[in-house]
Amino acid sequence: MYLKQLAILFAGAFLALPAVAQYKDAAPREGKVVLTLDDALRIALSENTTVKVADMEIERQKYAQKGSYAALLPQVSASGMYSYALKKQKVYFGSDRNDDDGESSSSSGGGMAGMMAGLMEPIMYYIMDLYQATGTPFVPYVPKPSEDTQSSSEPIEMGRSHSVNFGINAQMPLVNFQLWESLRLTGDQVELAVEQARESRLGTVASVKQAFFGILFAKEAYNVYNSVYENAVENFRLTEMRYNAAKASELDLTRAKSNVAAAIPNLYNAESSVELALWQLKAVMGIDLERDIDIAGSLEDYAAEMFRDIHEAEDASLDGNTQLRQLAQQAEMLSKQIRMQQYAYLPSLALSFSYSFLTQSDMFNLSQWKWFPSSTLGLSLSIPIFSGGQRYHAIKQTRVQADELELQRINAERQLRIGIRQSLNTMETAMKTYDASKEALVSAEKAYDIATKSYQLGKSTLTDLNNTELVLTQSKLAVSQAVYNFVIAKTGLEQTLGYDFNEN
């Protein structure tokens, strides 16, 4: 029974051996790409999907800005129309009112006849004066009513059956303050898109750093648990030798065997954490998830950064913070929007031009149609007078929105200051924890060495050795945790202050 359990134990140990050698100072496999932090950042800033979308948004806003300038240019359009008169329009000439004796009254007549009578009346008086001067009596000619005069009240059709009209129209604003201010507003929208793209880059840099440091911490944890596993296997070997020499009890052998079995799950969990962290880094970088990569360095390489003066960041300027910069740009856009709404009270002047060809005919014969051109050039002046208070209330609404934005800016700055203070406190705590953990690690390593030699000489028990090994494991993890907390807090601080990748 004992031999069967021992065989199972060693089988599990040998199954874990490939995982042991996977990350511990192993040479990169063929085809594997080993990346530094700078390499990972450069790849992410060129391949990350969020960064690409932000760059495309900048390009879209630039196209929108160029399109808005078209409003300053003449707007030219062509039009054409064909119509067929199903029933032509009719007009009347002459009067439809008669005198008591049934004759048409020319003096009170209307229409064309009345108009002509009014024009001829001065001439008739002049002719009468000439006759009186010569002594000859003047007898005016009065035509008798005829069928033609009686039918003067009948309607007359106007127009032709077929009508075709082609034309070109052009219009261009000459003076329009509201339009000019709206064009400035589109320029601010481009600047806002650029700042939003910068925010995406800052977020990508922070995410890559967090994933990169997460891999380093997972590797440190893996090395610690791998060391625990190797020590457990070695202690089991020594305990077995002592047990075979009748210098150790069966209880010690069972405990040693349990230590080996307990170390294997932790080792596999640490290995899985490394793999998941690598996948997270590849996802943030925007590369193929099946690509075989690894990273260079260790957390201890970043320990030197922990002893720089970090208190100068307490009074650091927030001019580079992307959130505050976006709020400032939005405030500027609202101020221009208010001016644009105020310019709606001012007159606007536009220039218009039209040129057209017109033809009408009763025969649908293109070769017989006669075309008559016409053109106009004009100025259009628009003076706003009354809109029911719509413009006034729109300005009030935008001013309230600007006040809300100012309150948001004040609150955002307050929260950012709190975030900076929290990051600095975390970094300072990590520095103190690192120093204390380093001292504890030196003592733990010395205690473990003493306990190991004492156990080998039979002067201490396996329990004493396990206790010192537990303290050593906790000390190693505490050192790595302190460095990891520091670099993560520093990454958040850099993102808050708006430090770009190419800045120190």
C-alpha positions as CSV (number, residue, x, y, z in Angstrom):
1,M,0.0,0.0,0.0
2,Y,2.8,2.3,0.9
3,L,4.7,1.6,-2.3
4,K,1.5,2.3,-4.4
5,Q,1.0,5.7,-2.7
6,L,4.7,6.5,-3.2
7,A,4.5,5.7,-6.9
8,I,1.4,7.9,-7.3
9,L,3.2,10.7,-5.5
10,F,6.3,10.6,-7.7
11,A,4.2,10.3,-10.8
12,G,2.5,13.6,-9.9
13,A,5.9,15.1,-9.2
14,F,7.3,14.1,-12.6
15,L,4.1,15.4,-14.3
16,A,4.9,18.8,-12.8
17,L,8.5,18.8,-13.9
18,P,7.8,20.1,-17.4
19,A,5.9,23.1,-15.8
20,V,8.8,23.7,-13.5
21,A,11.2,24.2,-16.4
22,Q,8.9,26.3,-18.5
23,Y,9.5,29.8,-17.1
24,K,12.5,29.4,-14.7
25,D,15.5,30.8,-16.6
26,A,14.5,28.9,-19.7
27,A,15.9,29.9,-23.1
28,P,13.2,31.2,-25.5
29,R,11.8,28.6,-27.8
30,E,12.3,28.9,-31.5
31,G,9.8,31.4,-32.9
32,K,9.1,33.0,-29.6
33,V,9.4,36.8,-29.5
34,V,10.8,38.3,-26.3
35,L,9.5,41.8,-25.7
36,T,10.6,44.6,-23.4
37,L,8.2,47.1,-22.0
38,D,9.1,49.7,-24.6
39,D,8.6,47.1,-27.4
40,A,5.2,46.2,-26.0
41,L,4.2,49.9,-25.8
42,R,5.3,50.6,-29.4
43,I,3.4,47.7,-30.8
44,A,0.3,48.5,-28.8
45,L,0.2,52.1,-30.0
46,S,0.3,51.0,-33.6
47,E,-1.9,47.8,-33.4
48,N,-4.4,48.4,-30.6
49,T,-8.0,48.6,-31.8
50,T,-9.0,51.5,-29.5
51,V,-6.1,53.6,-30.8
52,K,-7.0,52.8,-34.4
53,V,-10.6,53.8,-33.9
54,A,-9.5,57.1,-32.2
55,D,-7.3,57.9,-35.2
56,M,-10.1,57.2,-37.6
57,E,-12.4,59.5,-35.5
58,I,-9.8,62.3,-36.0
59,E,-9.8,61.7,-39.7
60,R,-13.7,61.7,-39.8
61,Q,-13.8,65.0,-37.9
62,K,-11.3,66.5,-40.4
63,Y,-13.5,65.5,-43.3
64,A,-16.5,67.0,-41.5
65,Q,-14.5,70.3,-41.0
66,K,-13.6,70.4,-44.7
67,G,-17.2,69.7,-45.7
68,S,-18.4,72.6,-43.5
69,Y,-16.2,75.1,-45.4
70,A,-18.3,74.3,-48.5
71,A,-21.0,76.6,-47.1
72,L,-18.8,79.6,-47.9
73,L,-18.7,78.7,-51.6
74,P,-21.4,79.2,-54.2
75,Q,-24.1,76.5,-54.1
76,V,-24.9,75.7,-57.8
77,S,-27.8,73.6,-58.9
78,A,-29.5,72.8,-62.2
79,S,-33.1,72.1,-62.7
80,G,-35.4,71.2,-65.5
81,M,-39.2,70.9,-65.9
82,Y,-41.7,69.8,-68.6
83,S,-45.4,70.3,-68.2
84,Y,-48.4,69.7,-70.4
85,A,-51.5,71.9,-70.0
86,L,-54.5,69.7,-69.6
87,K,-56.7,72.8,-69.4
88,K,-55.3,76.2,-70.3
89,Q,-55.8,79.3,-68.3
90,K,-58.4,81.9,-69.4
91,V,-58.5,85.7,-69.1
92,Y,-61.1,88.4,-69.7
93,F,-60.8,91.7,-71.6
94,G,-63.5,94.4,-71.4
95,S,-66.3,95.0,-68.9
96,D,-69.0,92.7,-67.9
97,R,-71.3,95.6,-66.7
98,N,-73.9,97.2,-69.1
99,D,-75.8,100.5,-69.1
100,D,-79.6,100.7,-68.7
101,D,-80.2,100.9,-72.5
102,G,-78.3,97.7,-73.0
103,E,-75.2,99.3,-74.5
104,S,-71.7,98.7,-73.2
105,S,-70.5,101.6,-71.0
106,S,-67.1,102.7,-72.1
107,S,-66.7,105.3,-69.4
108,S,-67.2,102.8,-66.6
109,G,-65.9,99.8,-68.4
110,G,-63.0,97.8,-67.0
111,G,-60.4,95.6,-68.4
112,M,-58.4,96.3,-71.6
113,A,-61.2,98.5,-73.1
114,G,-61.4,100.7,-70.1
115,M,-57.7,101.1,-70.0
116,M,-57.5,102.1,-73.7
117,A,-60.3,104.6,-73.3
118,G,-58.5,106.2,-70.5
119,L,-55.3,106.5,-72.6
120,M,-57.2,107.9,-75.6
121,E,-59.2,110.5,-73.7
122,P,-56.5,113.3,-73.6
123,I,-55.9,112.8,-77.3
124,M,-59.6,113.2,-78.1
125,Y,-59.7,116.5,-76.2
126,Y,-56.7,117.7,-78.1
127,I,-58.4,116.9,-81.4
128,M,-61.6,118.7,-80.3
129,D,-59.6,121.9,-79.5
130,L,-58.1,121.8,-83.0
131,Y,-61.5,121.6,-84.6
132,Q,-62.9,124.5,-82.5
133,A,-59.9,126.7,-83.6
134,T,-60.8,126.2,-87.3
135,G,-64.6,126.6,-86.8
136,T,-65.4,123.1,-88.0
137,P,-67.8,121.1,-85.8
138,F,-66.3,117.9,-84.4
139,V,-68.5,114.8,-84.7
140,P,-67.0,111.8,-82.9
141,Y,-67.4,108.4,-84.5
142,V,-69.4,106.1,-82.3
143,P,-69.3,102.5,-83.5
144,K,-72.5,100.5,-83.4
145,P,-72.6,97.5,-81.2
146,S,-71.6,94.4,-83.0
147,E,-71.2,90.8,-82.2
148,D,-67.5,91.4,-81.6
149,T,-68.1,94.0,-78.9
150,Q,-70.8,92.0,-77.4
151,S,-68.4,89.1,-77.1
152,S,-65.7,91.1,-75.4
153,S,-66.7,89.6,-72.1
154,E,-65.9,86.1,-73.3
155,P,-62.7,84.5,-71.8
156,I,-59.6,84.0,-73.9
157,E,-57.2,81.1,-73.4
158,M,-53.6,81.8,-72.7
159,G,-50.4,79.7,-73.0
160,R,-49.4,76.6,-75.0
161,S,-49.9,73.0,-74.5
162,H,-46.3,72.0,-74.1
163,S,-43.9,74.0,-71.7
164,V,-40.2,73.2,-71.1
165,N,-37.9,75.1,-68.7
166,F,-34.2,74.5,-68.0
167,G,-32.2,76.6,-65.6
168,I,-29.1,77.0,-63.4
169,N,-29.3,78.6,-60.0
170,A,-26.4,79.7,-57.8
171,Q,-26.4,81.2,-54.3
172,M,-23.5,82.3,-52.0
173,P,-23.5,83.9,-48.6
174,L,-21.8,87.3,-48.4
175,V,-22.3,88.3,-44.8
176,N,-23.4,85.6,-42.3
177,F,-21.9,85.9,-38.8
178,Q,-23.7,82.8,-37.6
179,L,-22.2,80.7,-40.4
180,W,-18.7,82.0,-39.7
181,E,-18.9,81.1,-36.0
182,S,-20.2,77.6,-36.8
183,L,-17.1,77.0,-38.9
184,R,-14.9,77.9,-35.9
185,L,-16.9,75.4,-33.9
186,T,-16.1,72.6,-36.3
187,G,-12.4,73.3,-35.8
188,D,-12.8,72.8,-32.0
189,Q,-14.5,69.5,-32.7
190,V,-11.4,68.3,-34.5
191,E,-9.2,69.4,-31.5
192,L,-11.6,67.5,-29.2
193,A,-11.2,64.4,-31.3
194,V,-7.4,64.7,-31.1
195,E,-7.6,65.0,-27.3
196,Q,-9.9,62.0,-27.2
197,A,-7.4,60.0,-29.3
198,R,-4.7,61.1,-26.8
199,E,-6.9,59.7,-24.0
200,S,-7.1,56.4,-25.8
201,R,-3.3,56.3,-26.1
202,L,-2.9,57.1,-22.4
203,G,-5.3,54.4,-21.5
204,T,-3.6,51.9,-23.8
205,V,-0.2,52.7,-22.3
206,A,-1.6,52.2,-18.8
207,S,-3.2,48.9,-19.8
208,V,0.0,47.6,-21.4
209,K,2.0,48.5,-18.3
210,Q,-0.4,46.9,-16.0
211,A,-0.5,43.7,-18.1
212,F,3.3,43.7,-18.4
213,F,3.8,44.1,-14.6
214,G,1.1,41.5,-14.0
215,I,3.2,39.0,-16.0
216,L,6.3,39.9,-14.0
217,F,4.5,39.4,-10.8
218,A,2.9,36.1,-11.9
219,K,6.4,34.9,-12.9
220,E,7.8,35.9,-9.4
221,A,4.9,34.0,-7.8
222,Y,5.7,31.1,-10.0
223,N,9.3,31.1,-9.1
224,V,8.4,31.2,-5.4
225,Y,6.0,28.3,-5.6
226,N,8.5,26.4,-7.8
227,S,11.1,26.9,-5.1
228,V,8.6,25.6,-2.5
229,Y,8.0,22.6,-4.7
230,E,11.7,21.8,-5.2
231,N,12.3,22.2,-1.5
232,A,9.4,19.9,-0.7
233,V,10.8,17.2,-3.1
234,E,14.2,17.6,-1.6
235,N,12.9,17.3,2.0
236,F,10.9,14.3,1.0
237,R,14.0,12.7,-0.3
238,L,15.9,13.4,2.9
239,T,13.0,12.3,5.0
240,E,12.8,9.1,3.1
241,M,16.5,8.4,3.6
242,R,16.2,9.0,7.3
243,Y,13.1,6.9,7.5
244,N,14.9,4.0,5.8
245,A,17.8,4.5,8.3
246,A,15.2,4.4,11.1
247,K,16.1,8.0,12.0
248,A,12.7,9.5,11.1
249,S,9.2,8.5,12.0
250,E,6.5,7.5,9.6
251,L,4.7,10.7,10.6
252,D,7.6,12.8,9.2
253,L,7.6,10.8,6.0
254,T,3.8,11.3,5.6
255,R,4.2,15.1,6.3
256,A,7.0,15.3,3.7
257,K,4.9,13.5,1.2
258,S,1.9,15.8,1.9
259,N,4.1,18.9,1.4
260,V,5.0,17.7,-2.1
261,A,1.4,17.0,-2.9
262,A,0.3,20.4,-1.6
263,A,3.0,22.3,-3.6
264,I,1.8,20.9,-6.9
265,P,-1.6,22.7,-7.2
266,N,0.0,26.0,-6.3
267,L,2.6,25.5,-9.0
268,Y,0.0,24.8,-11.6
269,N,-2.1,27.8,-10.5
270,A,1.0,30.0,-10.8
271,E,1.7,28.6,-14.3
272,S,-1.9,29.3,-15.4
273,S,-1.6,32.8,-14.1
274,V,1.4,33.5,-16.2
275,E,-0.3,32.1,-19.3
276,L,-3.5,34.2,-18.7
277,A,-1.3,37.3,-18.1
278,L,0.4,36.8,-21.4
279,W,-2.9,36.5,-23.2
280,Q,-4.1,39.7,-21.5
281,L,-0.9,41.5,-22.8
282,K,-1.5,40.2,-26.3
283,A,-5.1,41.3,-26.3
284,V,-4.1,44.8,-25.1
285,M,-1.3,45.0,-27.7
286,G,-3.7,44.0,-30.4
287,I,-1.7,41.1,-31.8
288,D,-2.7,37.6,-32.6
289,L,-3.6,35.7,-29.4
290,E,-1.9,32.6,-30.8
291,R,1.4,34.4,-31.2
292,D,4.1,32.9,-29.0
293,I,5.6,35.8,-26.9
294,D,7.5,36.3,-23.7
295,I,8.7,39.4,-21.8
296,A,12.1,40.3,-20.5
297,G,13.1,41.6,-17.1
298,S,11.9,41.1,-13.6
299,L,10.1,43.1,-11.0
300,E,13.4,43.7,-9.2
301,D,14.6,45.7,-12.2
302,Y,12.0,48.3,-11.3
303,A,12.8,48.4,-7.6
304,A,15.3,51.2,-8.2
305,E,12.5,53.5,-9.2
306,M,11.0,53.2,-5.7
307,F,13.6,55.4,-4.1
308,R,13.1,58.5,-6.2
309,D,11.6,61.6,-4.7
310,I,7.9,61.1,-5.2
311,H,6.7,64.0,-3.0
312,E,7.1,66.5,-5.9
313,A,4.2,64.9,-7.6
314,E,1.9,66.3,-4.8
315,D,2.0,69.7,-6.4
316,A,2.2,68.4,-10.0
317,S,0.3,70.4,-12.6
318,L,-2.9,68.8,-14.0
319,D,-2.4,70.7,-17.3
320,G,-1.7,67.4,-19.0
321,N,-4.7,65.6,-17.6
322,T,-6.8,64.6,-20.6
323,Q,-10.1,64.8,-18.7
324,L,-9.6,68.4,-17.7
325,R,-8.3,69.3,-21.2
326,Q,-11.5,67.8,-22.7
327,L,-13.7,69.7,-20.3
328,A,-11.8,72.9,-21.1
329,Q,-12.3,72.3,-24.9
330,Q,-16.0,71.6,-24.3
331,A,-16.3,74.9,-22.4
332,E,-14.7,76.8,-25.3
333,M,-17.1,75.1,-27.7
334,L,-20.0,76.2,-25.5
335,S,-18.8,79.8,-25.5
336,K,-18.6,79.8,-29.3
337,Q,-22.0,78.2,-29.5
338,I,-23.4,81.1,-27.4
339,R,-21.8,83.6,-29.7
340,M,-23.2,81.7,-32.7
341,Q,-26.7,81.9,-31.1
342,Q,-26.2,85.6,-30.5
343,Y,-25.3,86.2,-34.1
344,A,-28.7,84.9,-35.1
345,Y,-30.0,88.4,-34.2
346,L,-27.8,90.0,-36.9
347,P,-28.9,90.4,-40.6
348,S,-27.4,88.2,-43.3
349,L,-26.7,89.0,-46.9
350,A,-26.6,86.5,-49.8
351,L,-25.9,86.8,-53.5
352,S,-28.1,84.8,-56.0
353,F,-27.9,84.2,-59.7
354,S,-30.2,82.3,-62.1
355,Y,-30.1,81.6,-65.8
356,S,-32.9,79.7,-67.6
357,F,-34.3,78.7,-71.0
358,L,-38.1,78.6,-71.6
359,T,-40.1,77.4,-74.6
360,Q,-43.8,76.8,-75.2
361,S,-45.5,75.2,-78.1
362,D,-48.8,73.5,-79.1
363,M,-46.9,71.0,-81.3
364,F,-44.7,68.4,-79.8
365,N,-41.9,69.0,-82.4
366,L,-38.5,69.7,-80.9
367,S,-37.1,71.2,-84.1
368,Q,-39.8,73.9,-84.2
369,W,-39.5,74.9,-80.6
370,K,-38.1,78.4,-79.9
371,W,-36.1,78.9,-76.8
372,F,-36.2,82.2,-74.8
373,P,-33.3,82.7,-72.3
374,S,-33.7,84.8,-69.1
375,S,-31.3,85.5,-66.2
376,T,-31.4,87.4,-62.9
377,L,-28.8,88.6,-60.5
378,G,-29.8,89.7,-57.0
379,L,-29.0,90.3,-53.4
380,S,-31.0,88.8,-50.6
381,L,-31.0,90.6,-47.2
382,S,-32.6,88.7,-44.3
383,I,-33.3,90.7,-41.1
384,P,-34.5,88.7,-38.1
385,I,-37.2,90.6,-36.2
386,F,-39.2,88.3,-34.0
387,S,-39.0,84.5,-33.3
388,G,-41.2,84.2,-30.3
389,G,-38.3,84.1,-27.8
390,Q,-36.7,81.0,-29.4
391,R,-33.3,82.6,-29.8
392,Y,-33.3,84.1,-26.3
393,H,-34.2,80.9,-24.6
394,A,-31.6,78.9,-26.6
395,I,-28.9,81.3,-25.3
396,K,-30.1,80.9,-21.8
397,Q,-30.1,77.1,-22.2
398,T,-26.5,77.0,-23.4
399,R,-25.3,79.3,-20.6
400,V,-26.9,76.9,-18.0
401,Q,-25.1,74.1,-19.8
402,A,-21.8,76.0,-19.5
403,D,-22.4,76.5,-15.8
404,E,-23.0,72.8,-15.3
405,L,-19.7,72.1,-17.2
406,E,-17.8,74.4,-14.9
407,L,-19.1,72.6,-11.8
408,Q,-18.1,69.3,-13.4
409,R,-14.6,70.6,-14.0
410,I,-14.3,71.7,-10.4
411,N,-15.5,68.3,-9.1
412,A,-13.2,66.4,-11.6
413,E,-10.2,68.4,-10.5
414,R,-11.0,67.6,-6.9
415,Q,-11.3,63.9,-7.6
416,L,-8.1,63.9,-9.5
417,R,-6.3,65.5,-6.6
418,I,-7.6,62.8,-4.4
419,G,-6.5,60.1,-6.9
420,I,-3.0,61.6,-6.9
421,R,-2.8,61.6,-3.2
422,Q,-4.0,57.9,-3.1
423,S,-1.3,56.9,-5.7
424,L,1.4,58.7,-3.7
425,N,0.3,57.0,-0.5
426,T,0.3,53.6,-2.2
427,M,3.8,54.3,-3.6
428,E,5.1,55.4,-0.2
429,T,3.6,52.4,1.6
430,A,5.1,50.1,-1.0
431,M,8.5,51.7,-0.4
432,K,8.3,51.1,3.3
433,T,6.9,47.6,2.8
434,Y,9.7,46.8,0.4
435,D,12.4,47.8,2.9
436,A,10.7,45.8,5.7
437,S,10.2,42.8,3.4
438,K,13.8,42.9,2.3
439,E,15.0,42.7,5.8
440,A,12.5,40.0,6.6
441,L,13.6,38.0,3.6
442,V,17.3,38.1,4.7
443,S,16.3,36.8,8.1
444,A,13.9,34.2,6.6
445,E,16.6,32.9,4.2
446,K,19.1,32.6,7.1
447,A,16.5,30.9,9.3
448,Y,15.6,28.4,6.5
449,D,19.3,27.5,5.9
450,I,19.8,26.9,9.6
451,A,16.6,24.8,9.8
452,T,17.6,22.8,6.8
453,K,21.1,21.9,8.2
454,S,19.6,21.2,11.6
455,Y,17.0,18.9,10.0
456,Q,19.7,17.1,8.0
457,L,21.7,16.6,11.2
458,G,18.6,15.4,13.0
459,K,18.6,18.3,15.5
460,S,15.2,19.7,14.3
461,T,11.9,18.3,13.2
462,L,10.2,18.6,9.8
463,T,7.7,20.9,11.4
464,D,10.4,23.4,12.2
465,L,11.6,23.2,8.7
466,N,8.1,23.7,7.3
467,N,7.5,26.7,9.5
468,T,10.7,28.5,8.3
469,E,9.9,27.7,4.7
470,L,6.5,29.2,5.1
471,V,8.0,32.4,6.5
472,L,10.5,32.4,3.6
473,T,7.7,32.0,1.0
474,Q,5.7,34.8,2.5
475,S,8.8,37.1,2.6
476,K,9.6,36.5,-1.1
477,L,6.0,37.2,-2.1
478,A,5.9,40.3,0.1
479,V,8.9,41.7,-1.7
480,S,7.4,41.1,-5.1
481,Q,4.0,42.4,-4.0
482,A,5.6,45.7,-2.8
483,V,7.3,46.3,-6.1
484,Y,4.2,45.4,-8.0
485,N,2.0,47.8,-5.9
486,F,4.5,50.6,-6.5
487,V,4.7,50.2,-10.3
488,I,0.9,49.9,-10.6
489,A,0.3,53.0,-8.5
490,K,3.0,54.8,-10.5
491,T,1.3,53.8,-13.7
492,G,-2.0,55.2,-12.5
493,L,-0.3,58.4,-11.4
494,E,1.3,58.9,-14.9
495,Q,-2.0,58.4,-16.5
496,T,-3.6,60.9,-14.2
497,L,-0.9,63.5,-14.9
498,G,-1.2,62.8,-18.7
499,Y,2.4,61.6,-19.3
500,D,2.7,60.3,-22.8
501,F,4.9,57.3,-23.7
502,N,7.6,59.5,-25.2
503,E,7.8,61.7,-22.1
504,N,10.1,61.2,-19.2
